[in-house]
Amino acid sequence: MLSPTQSGRRLKPSAARDGPGFSAPSASASSSFASRPKIVVVDDDDDVAQSLQFVLETEGYAVEAYGDGRDLLRLDLTAVACLIVDYQLPNMTGTALLDALGDKGTRPPFIVIAASPDQRCRDWAVRNQADLIEKPLLGGDLSAKVNKLLNPGAALAG
């Protein structure tokens, strides 16, 4: 059976997951989730997507994870604060997805992640002034880049 991100369906926000150790969110928890900055992760590796979702949610972000970039082409992304997109996706590369979103005029700020970025990926990142982070994602590099992307003035103030 395919996992949610492998099938292209999104993972539930952890606040809404069912099962042992999880309880249904209260009304205040639901409104709290809705008021947090929303990050969308696109990675077809379920373990990576779930790990990123967990880390970012513990830092206070609302996170949705998808396994196929084509899903994002059909979504309204106006409320999305940041995209984190894997370069190697089924059906299209992460950079092709970001180009398509840019052509539609619906591309939020983004970060590209890649296990072994080829020269085309690196060149695309330079042309588009994109943050490119290589996997494995170690330490707080991704969190630092997300915080910098969402709070550009904070780096100057500190």
C-alpha positions as CSV (number, residue, x, y, z in Angstrom):
1,M,0.0,0.0,0.0
2,L,1.3,3.5,-0.9
3,S,1.9,6.0,1.9
4,P,0.2,9.4,1.7
5,T,3.1,11.2,0.2
6,Q,3.9,8.5,-2.3
7,S,0.4,8.4,-3.6
8,G,0.3,12.2,-4.1
9,R,-2.2,12.7,-1.2
10,R,-1.2,15.0,1.6
11,L,-0.3,14.0,5.1
12,K,-2.6,15.2,7.8
13,P,-1.2,17.9,10.0
14,S,0.1,16.2,13.1
15,A,-2.4,18.1,15.2
16,A,-5.2,16.2,13.3
17,R,-3.7,12.7,13.2
18,D,-5.5,9.8,14.7
19,G,-4.2,6.9,16.7
20,P,-2.4,6.1,19.9
21,G,-0.8,9.2,21.5
22,F,-2.9,11.6,19.5
23,S,-6.1,13.2,20.6
24,A,-8.6,15.2,18.6
25,P,-7.6,18.8,18.5
26,S,-9.7,21.2,20.6
27,A,-11.3,24.3,19.0
28,S,-8.5,26.5,20.4
29,A,-5.9,24.1,19.0
30,S,-7.6,24.2,15.5
31,S,-7.7,28.0,15.5
32,S,-4.0,28.1,16.7
33,F,-3.0,25.8,13.8
34,A,-4.8,28.0,11.3
35,S,-3.0,31.2,12.6
36,R,0.5,29.8,12.2
37,P,2.6,30.4,9.1
38,K,1.8,27.6,6.6
39,I,4.6,25.6,5.0
40,V,4.1,23.1,2.2
41,V,6.6,20.3,1.8
42,V,6.8,18.4,-1.5
43,D,8.9,15.2,-1.2
44,D,8.0,11.7,-2.5
45,D,10.1,10.1,0.2
46,D,7.6,9.6,3.0
47,D,10.2,9.4,5.7
48,V,11.7,12.7,4.7
49,A,8.3,14.4,4.3
50,Q,7.2,13.2,7.8
51,S,10.5,14.2,9.4
52,L,10.4,17.7,7.9
53,Q,6.7,18.0,8.9
54,F,7.6,17.0,12.5
55,V,10.5,19.4,12.8
56,L,8.8,22.4,11.3
57,E,5.6,21.8,13.4
58,T,7.7,21.7,16.6
59,E,9.0,25.1,15.6
60,G,5.5,26.5,15.4
61,Y,4.6,26.2,11.7
62,A,1.5,24.6,10.2
63,V,2.8,22.1,7.7
64,E,1.2,20.1,4.8
65,A,3.2,17.5,3.0
66,Y,2.6,16.2,-0.6
67,G,4.4,13.5,-2.5
68,D,3.7,14.7,-6.1
69,G,4.2,18.2,-7.4
70,R,1.2,18.0,-9.7
71,D,-1.0,18.3,-6.6
72,L,0.3,21.8,-6.0
73,L,-0.6,23.0,-9.5
74,R,-4.3,22.5,-8.6
75,L,-4.1,24.2,-5.2
76,D,-4.7,27.7,-4.1
77,L,-1.3,28.7,-2.6
78,T,-2.2,32.2,-1.5
79,A,-2.0,31.3,2.2
80,V,1.3,29.4,1.9
81,A,4.2,31.2,3.5
82,C,6.9,28.9,2.2
83,L,7.4,25.9,-0.1
84,I,10.1,23.2,0.5
85,V,10.4,21.2,-2.7
86,D,12.5,18.2,-3.4
87,Y,14.4,18.4,-6.7
88,Q,13.7,14.7,-7.7
89,L,10.0,14.2,-7.8
90,P,7.9,11.7,-9.8
91,N,6.4,13.1,-13.0
92,M,8.3,16.4,-12.9
93,T,11.4,17.9,-11.2
94,G,11.0,20.3,-8.3
95,T,12.4,23.1,-10.4
96,A,9.9,22.4,-13.2
97,L,7.1,22.6,-10.5
98,L,8.5,25.9,-9.3
99,D,8.7,27.2,-12.8
100,A,5.1,26.2,-13.5
101,L,3.9,27.9,-10.3
102,G,5.9,31.0,-11.3
103,D,4.2,31.0,-14.7
104,K,0.8,30.9,-13.0
105,G,1.9,33.7,-10.7
106,T,1.3,31.6,-7.6
107,R,4.8,30.8,-6.4
108,P,5.4,31.5,-2.7
109,P,8.9,31.9,-1.3
110,F,10.7,28.5,-1.6
111,I,13.6,26.3,-0.7
112,V,14.8,23.4,-2.9
113,I,16.2,20.3,-1.3
114,A,18.2,17.6,-3.2
115,A,20.2,14.5,-2.4
116,S,22.6,14.9,-5.3
117,P,21.8,18.1,-7.2
118,D,23.1,18.0,-10.8
119,Q,24.5,21.0,-12.5
120,R,21.1,21.9,-14.0
121,C,19.6,22.1,-10.5
122,R,22.5,24.2,-9.3
123,D,22.3,26.6,-12.3
124,W,18.6,26.9,-11.8
125,A,19.0,27.8,-8.1
126,V,21.6,30.5,-9.0
127,R,19.4,32.0,-11.8
128,N,16.4,32.0,-9.5
129,Q,18.3,33.2,-6.3
130,A,17.0,30.0,-4.6
131,D,18.2,28.4,-1.4
132,L,19.4,24.9,-2.3
133,I,20.0,22.6,0.6
134,E,21.6,19.2,0.0
135,K,20.3,16.1,1.8
136,P,20.9,14.6,4.2
137,L,19.5,17.6,6.1
138,L,21.8,17.9,9.1
139,G,21.6,20.3,12.0
140,G,19.5,23.4,11.8
141,D,20.3,24.4,8.2
142,L,16.8,24.0,6.9
143,S,15.2,25.7,9.9
144,A,17.6,28.6,9.7
145,K,16.8,29.1,6.0
146,V,13.1,28.9,6.6
147,N,13.3,31.4,9.4
148,K,15.5,33.7,7.2
149,L,13.0,33.4,4.3
150,L,10.0,34.2,6.4
151,N,11.7,36.8,8.6
152,P,14.2,38.6,6.4
153,G,14.5,41.6,8.7
154,A,15.3,39.5,11.7
155,A,18.8,38.6,10.4
156,L,19.6,42.3,10.0
157,A,18.3,43.2,13.5
158,G,20.4,40.5,15.3
